[in-house]
Amino acid sequence: MNTIRNNTRFLTRTLPLAVVLLACLAIAGLSLARTFQQATPGYTYQFPRDHASHNDFKTEWWYYTGHLNAADGKRYGYELTFFRSGVDDDNAPRNTAWKLDNLYLAHFAVTDEAGKRFLFTEKLNRGAMGVAGARDDVYNVWNETWLAEQLGNRMLLRAESPEFDIHLLLTPEKPPVIHGRNGISQKATCEGCASHYYSMTRLQTEGMLYREGKPVPVKGLSWMDHEFGSNQLAREQTGWDWFSLQLDNGEDVMLYLLRHEDGRIDPNSSGTYVDRNGRARHLDLKDFQITVLDRWTSPKTGGNYPIRWRVEIPSETLSVEVSPVFPEQELVTTQSTGVTYWEGSSTVRGQKKGRPVKGQAYVEMTGYAEQFRQRI
């Protein structure tokens, strides 16, 4: 779960003047607003079609996290996320090479576990001249040289930075898992405050990680989220904690907690349990417990984050502890989404039905370094 900041200060810092003027007109209500479709119950998913872009919805993201084991014995985590944000101004140019119908943003981060280094970079572009885009007929999303695309039954990922590059092939072990009920993942009680949301929870991964230009063969396991909607969070919601767990017994778990201004957990918080055969079961808030065991304060932003958790699903007799490989995995995305959040490679240890179980996880947290008020 991620979002797009859309305010004039952000726009003037990052976009050309013509784009800023168009956006300001839309904000001021002086131009005809583009109408976006809402995520409503009854949506029927079709794959691989739904891997592609859904331009009738305002906000969409394709989100990968994974854990890579290098041939030299070192271990890395990675995050690669592509965002599409529809421009809600019908006066914006569309039928030209300089069209402005969507903004495209991307984040790429690598966690070097042995070196205890966390590196990230970001991109922001519009779709003009093919610099960035997302096809709606086949899965192909790109931002400059970064890309994610379908290759037969596999997915190709590519991203570059000065310190690390990844060129990866991902092969699904399980079918897509649809979250929520009746085709939507409800995020608040208001109508349309929802998304269409599914995951590929277990993707065998192989390829190359380039470390300062030197190729290192890697293998591992990835997770992919794809979410699209037009209005998810309510005004009283200030952030979320999101967990993806891949257990060594073949089971997977997705959970999220939505937080209110007063610290209460929103009752629309939920999750999904996936067994080793890919069968999924929806979890309401009452079906799981997440207990904070430790906290960490960022020296960069002053954000005070939970940093270690106990996760329990009584119906599965599952109780595990989730811990980051190290705390310093915070992204301050001033050049793209404008959101400060924590996204970190983590480990899992505990018990399932009284027997030891371990695994790996990614955790995302928003609203701790700043009050999260952007509506998505």
N, C-alpha and C positions, 0 to 999 in steps of 0.2 A: 504494500500500500504506500503510494507516494502522491505528490500533488504539484500543482503549478501555481506560483505566485503571479498575480495579475494586478499590479498597481502602478501608478504613474512614475513613482520614484525608481522602481525596478526597471520599467520600460526605458526611461530616459538614460539609464546607465548602460543598457546593453543593446539597444536596437537602433537602427537608422531612424532619422527624423521623420520620414514619411510614415514609417510603421507606428512611431509614437503618436503622430497626429491622428491616425486612424483609430488607434486604441483609445486615445483620450476622447474622441468623439463618441465611441461606443460606451465608454464609462459614463460620460455626461448625458447619455441618452439622446444625443442630437442626430443619430443616424438609425436607420432601420436595423433592428436586431435580428440576427440569424436565429432561427428556431432549431433547437436540438431535441432529439428523441430522448425520452426518459427510460430508465431501466424499470420495467414493470413485470409483474408475474406472468408466467406462461411462455416465456422465451424458450424456443427449441434450439438446442445447439446442434451444429453439424460440423464434423471434422473431416478433412483438414480446413474447410472453409473458414471456420471461426478463428483460426490462427491469424488470419489476415486482418486488415484494418477495417474499422466500423466508423466511417466518417459521419454518420448521422448522429453520433454521440459526441459530446464536447470533449471528454477527457478519456484517454486510453493509455495503458502502458503494458509493455512486455518486459518481464523482469526475471533475470537469471541470477542465481547464486549457486556456488559450488565449492567443493573441496577437492584439491588436486594433489596427488602424490607424484613427486618428481623422480626421475630415474636415479638421481643422486641421493635419494633418501629424504630430501626436504619436502615440506608440506606447505601448501598455499590455499588460502581462500580467495574467492573472487566474487564480485558483483558487477553485472552489466545490465543496465536498465535503459530502455528507450521509451520516451514519452511523446505523445501527440496531444496537442491542445488546440481545439477548434477556435478560430477567430470569429467572434459573434457580431460581425459587422457586415451586412449585406452590401455595403458600398465599397468594401475592400476589393481590389482587383483580383479576378479569378481566371479569366480566359486569356491570360498572357503568360509569357515566360517568367514574368516577375510576380506571379500570382501570390496572394496572401490569404489562403484558406485555413492553414494550420501552422502552428509553431511546433518545431521538433527539438526536443531536448534529450540529453543522454548523460548518464553517469557511468564511470568505470573505476573500480577500486580493486586493489590487490592487497591481501593480508599475507605478509611474509612471516610465517609463524616462528621459524628458527631465528630470524634476524630481528623479530619484534618490531617490524616496520609496517606502517599502514600508509598506502599511497593512493590518491584518487585524483581524477581529472574529470572534466565536464565539457559539454558542448551545447550550444544554442544556435539554431538556424531556422529559417523558413524554407519552404519547399521550392523556392524560385530556382530555376536553372538546374534542377535535379540535385542540388547540394544535399538535401535531406528529404526523406519521404517514407511512405508506407503504402504499399499496394493494397487494394481492396479485393483483388481477384486471386491472389496467391500470397503466401507468407513471405514477405520480403520487406524488411524494415532497415533503414540505413540513416546514418548521420555522418556526412563526409566519408571517411574510410571505415568507420565502424559499421557492422552489419549483423543481422540475424536473419536467416532465411531457411526455407524448407528445401531439403535435398532428398527426394524419395521419402522414406520413412524416418529420415534423420534431420537434424538441425545443425546448421553451421553458424558458429559465432566467431567474430573477429573484432578486436579492438587493440589500439596502439597507444602507448604513452612513452615518455622519455626513458622510464625505468623498466617497464614491463609491457609486453604484448601477449595476447592470447590468440591462437588459431585453434579452435576446438570443434570436434564433431560429437554430437549428442544423440544417443539412441535410446528411445523410451523403453523401459521395462514394464510399464503399466499404462493403461489407457488414461485419457484425461479424466480428472476428478472435478466434478461440478460442485461448487460450494453453495450453501444456503438451501432454500426450499423453493420449489416451483419456478426454477430458473433465475432467481435473484438472490443476491447476498444483501440482506437488509442491514443498513448502517445506522438508521435513526427511524423514529416513528412517523415522520412526515412522508407523504406520498411522493414517490420518485427518489427518496433518499436511499438509494440502493445502487448496486452495480451488477452486471453480469460478470461472473468471476469463476475461473477454473484454474487448475494447476496440473502440470506434469510433474509428479512428485518424485520420480526416480528415473533419472536420465544417465545411463552409463556414458562416461565422458573420456575422450582420448584426443591427443593432439600435441601441440607445442606451446610452451610458455617461453617467451624470449626475455631473458634477464639481461638488461643492458646490451641488447643485440645478440646475445649468445643463446642458441636454441637449446631447450631442455625438454625432452619428451616427458609427457605427463599422462596420468590416468586418474580417474576419480568418479565422483558422483555429483550430479547437478540437480537443481530444482528450478522449474519455470512457472511463473504466475502470469496470467493475462487477464486484465480487468478493464472494463469499459462501462461508462455511464455518463451522466450529465449533472448530477447533483447528489452528493452522498452525505456529507456531514451536516449536522444541524449547528446552529450558532453556539449552543451551550457546550458543544464537544470541543475539547482543546488539544486532543492528541490521541495516540494509540501505541500499544505494544503488540508486535506481531511476531509469531514464532513458527518456524518450519523445522520439524524434527524428522530425521531419517535414522531409524534404529537398525542395529545389525541383525535383528531377527526378521527383517524385511518389511516391517510396519512403518508407516509414516503418519505424522500428525501436523495439522495446521491449526493454530489458535490465534485469536486477536482479542485484545481488551481495548475498548473505547472509553476514554476518560472525560468526565465533566469538569467544569471549572472548579467545583467544590471538592474534587477528588473522587467522587463516586464513579463506579464502573457502570457504563450504560448497559441496560438489559439486552440491547441488540448485539452485544458482544457474543461471538460464537466461534465454532471451529469445525473441523472435520477429522475423523479417524479413518485411516485407510489400512486395510489388512494386507497381508503379503501377496494376496491374489488380486489386489486392485479394487476390492469391494469397499465402498465408502459409506460412512455413516455420519450424519449431521450431529453436531454437539451444540446444545444450548448452553448458556452461561452456567446454569445449575449443574451441568454434567462434568465440569472440570474446575480445578482450583489452581491458581498461580500465586505462590507466596514469594515475596521479595526477601532474599537472604542477605544481601549486601548492596552497597551503593558506591558510586564513584562520581567525583566532581571533575569536570573537564577543565584543565588549565587554560584552554583557549577561549572558551565561551562562558565558563562558570555554570554550565548546565549540570544539574545534579541528577544522575541517571541511576535507576536500578541496574545492578550489574551481575547478579547471580540469583537464580530462582529455583524453587521447587515446583514442579509441574505434576499434577495428579489427575488421573482419569479413573475414578473408582470403578466404573462399569467394566473397564479393561484391566483392573487390578494393576495399574501402572503408576509408579511413583519414581520420578527421575529428577536429578539436579542438572540444570543447564548453566554452564559457566563459559564466559568468553575466553579465547586463547590468550588474550591480553585486553585491558580496558580501552586503550587508545585507538578506537575505530569510529571516530566521529567525522562526519562530512559537513563542511560549511560551504554550501553551494551558491556562492554569491554571483557566479557568472552564468547560472542557468535557472534552476527552479527558485533560488533565493531562500530555500528552507535549510535549516540546520537540523540534522538528524543523526542518530547512531545506528549503524548497520554493521553487525559484526559476526565473524566466524566464531563458532562456539562448539563445545563438547557436551555430550550427554552421558550420564552414568546413573544407574539406579536399579530398580527391580521391576519385573513383569511376572505376576503370579508367583512371587516369592523367589524367582530365579534372577540372577544378575543379567542386566541388559546394558548395552552402551550404544553410542552412536554419535552423530554429528548434527549440528543445527546452524541456522542463521536466525538472528534476532534483529528486528528493526524497532526503533523507538522515536517518536516525534513529540514535540510539545514540551520538552524539558529545558532546552536552552533558550526557548522563546515561546510565547503563547501562540499556539497554532490557530489562526483564525481564517485562513484562506478556505473558501468553500469550493468543493470539488464535485 
